[in-house]
Amino acid sequence: MRCLIAFLVFSAALSVQAAPVAKELVSPPPGTTLPVSLHRTLKPHNLQPGQSITVELIQTVPVGNQVNLPRGTKLDGHVVSVNDSSVSILFDQLRWKKKTLPIHVRLVAAASPYETYRTRVPLGAPDRSTSDPGDWTTRQIDGDEIYLSAGAGKVYNRYSEPVGFADFSGVYASPSNPGELPRAVGPFSTTATGLHGFREFSIVSPGDANTPITLAASKPNWQIGMGSAMLLEVVR
């Protein structure tokens, strides 16, 4: 079984490295995961219903056997409702090079700027003295660890099992079966779900085809900081 997992990891890594970036915007199939970053701070007093919200892909995302969405592809949405105790956001449009496509997503996981930053810090003291991040060992949000050498390496879960791979284009969960696409996970572990570092929030709704992502806040002066990361999944 471990030999099969290792083979899938190796094959998936070669597939992502070989696949070209899309020349035109391609609609991701259902089940595709989109790791995105927020580039502004959200607070109840600086938001209003209808206001646009944009996030962008942290890394390359496989959307077909021969094509990837590039880092920086935008995901546009808008505020559906906001007050001192909750916020609802619907992301419904994918945008790249002035072209757009409709999209429906749900929230799989989200992490605060601090939790996201920690994934870029090497674990061991020897790594901290090494100037090349391509040789670091780092920990993903929710526990997976990445062991890099010359910019590429494997992702291991807390049981020391290989569950993915990482390279210059991003971090990926290995497909469960031959022929399936790797899942882009960004700073998240391959099985990460829920909220990380957002103690004042809870998920009311993860969203769906026409349902916004809704978070409830336990205090009125809540904020979602610039640099927060989300892992979104494409639905129907």
HELIX and SHEET records of a PDB file:
HELIX    1   1 ARG A    2  ALA A   18  1                                  17    
HELIX    2   2 PRO A   44  ASN A   46  5                                   3    
HELIX    3   3 PRO A  113  ARG A  118  1                                   6    
HELIX    4   4 ALA A  125  ARG A  128  1                                   4    
HELIX    5   5 PRO A  133  ASP A  135  5                                   3    
SHEET    1   A 8 LYS A  99  PRO A 102  0                                        
SHEET    2   A 8 SER A  86  TRP A  96 -1                                        
SHEET    3   A 8 LYS A  74  ASN A  83 -1                                        
SHEET    4   A 8 SER A  52  LEU A  57 -1                                        
SHEET    5   A 8 THR A  33  LEU A  38 -1                                        
SHEET    6   A 8 ALA A 229  VAL A 234 -1                                        
SHEET    7   A 8 VAL A 105  ALA A 111 -1                                        
SHEET    8   A 8 GLY A 194  HIS A 196  1                                        
SHEET    1   B 2 VAL A  61  GLY A  64  0                                        
SHEET    2   B 2 VAL A  67  LEU A  69 -1                                        
SHEET    1   C 4 LYS A  99  PRO A 102  0                                        
SHEET    2   C 4 SER A  86  TRP A  96 -1                                        
SHEET    3   C 4 ILE A 213  ALA A 217 -1                                        
SHEET    4   C 4 PHE A 201  SER A 205 -1                                        
SHEET    1   D 6 THR A 137  ARG A 139  0                                        
SHEET    2   D 6 GLU A 145  SER A 149 -1                                        
SHEET    3   D 6 ALA A 152  TYR A 156 -1                                        
SHEET    4   D 6 PRO A 162  ASP A 167 -1                                        
SHEET    5   D 6 GLY A 170  ALA A 173 -1                                        
SHEET    6   D 6 ARG A 183  ALA A 184 -1                                        
END                                                                             
